Amino acid sequence: MKRLEDIVSLCKRRGFIFQGSEVYGGMAGTWDYGPLGDILKRKLMNEWWNYFVEKRDDIYGIDSAILMNPKTWEASGHTTTFSDPLVECKECKSRFRADKIADGISESVTTEEFLKTHTKCPVCGKENWGPIRKFNMMFSTRVGAVLPDDDAEMTKNTTTYLRPETAQGIFSNYKNIIDTIYPDIPFGIAQQGKAFRNEISPRDFILRDRECTQMEIEYFIKPETWEEEFEKIRLLQHDFLENIIKLNPEDITEYEVPENDRAHYSKRTIDFMFNYPNGEEELMGLAYRTDFDLRNIEKASGKSMEYRDKKTGDNFVPHIIEPSIGVERLFLAVLSTAYTEDEINGEKRIVLKLPENLAPYRFCVSPLLKNKPELVEKAKEVYEKLREKYVNVTWDDSGNIGKRYRKQDEIGTFECVVIDFDTLEDNTVTIRNRDTTKQTRVKIEEL
Ligand SMILES: [Zn+2]
């Protein structure tokens, strides 16, 4: 049985993930990626980019600004509807997201509906609630030379937000892309980047944090082809998650979001759920958004968002299919899958069985003994050679060989290479496999 707290503990102990601002007592909902977490995160992002952008002819990458003209968030509806139901306990003043502390209610819960659930305050245990208030989750900030005591109009005119999603940076560049790249339809625009949400109660480690990294594609299609294009993109998500990232297919289930829970403009939405140690949670979303986003931009900007079909000469506003995934959610899915406790020759160990393409290090090189200069010198030579070829190679000469193996197992190093006295004689080394712990002897030039 895998437990989230064991994974959190491994992440901290081995330098994958630390609490944000830990030295100052931490900051809720923020996390810092250490040396190993950074390598794994980059690998996940690179695999996604490689699969969806670089290996395809029809998807283009962009990197848009985090700060955007506030009209963006008016047009998209975020300033009025991007909110959670906030409820305050009148006894102890604690604030909660109503739909997270009561069963059977949705995000659009009313005060009356909430009171009927007779929920007790999770902090003080009393039942004395204020009204449900809408809490907007966007982080606001002010742009330019403004002062705290500037008047209301000045404040309003200089307020913008840290983007709550990368998608709007894509929609707002759609016109730039069609005017410069002239893509054939269907085509996609992809972006990876930070997004910010002021969660009322961040929880579940990196699953619900206030700052996350999104990977999104907006795929522009002819309206009448939406069903077949949706199906193609749905299958691509499975192929990526199961064959590139190597998640177990049985841990992934599709939840077909029913009409009354979908955004009003979406004709179909599927949540890809993952079986995390703490239970099933959303891993990614796939939504058919119709022409909602481009029509909103047309209304707010007064500019036409029509696409001109090169073959037929028809003008139309494309419809959009959006696959969206958070890197942190993928990160935790990968770690949950890889985390294993097993027993080798009666000795318990923790091992991260990461696939070869995601292991932070492909090899760890070490001399059998640290105090024998001839072994250290030979080992350094092998280390340099492997690093040139594989890049992700680490060096370890600490402690005894057993301790090194345990450490490398915990960080998921795929294979350990050990240089001993035989190496000096016949140029062979011991290779020890992480998952089987089997050791074999191979020639250096065959590595
Ligand atoms: Zn209370």
Residues whose N, C-alpha, C, O or C-beta is under 5 A from the ligand:
A	BS01	ZN	C89 E91 C92 K93 S94 C121 V123 C124 G125
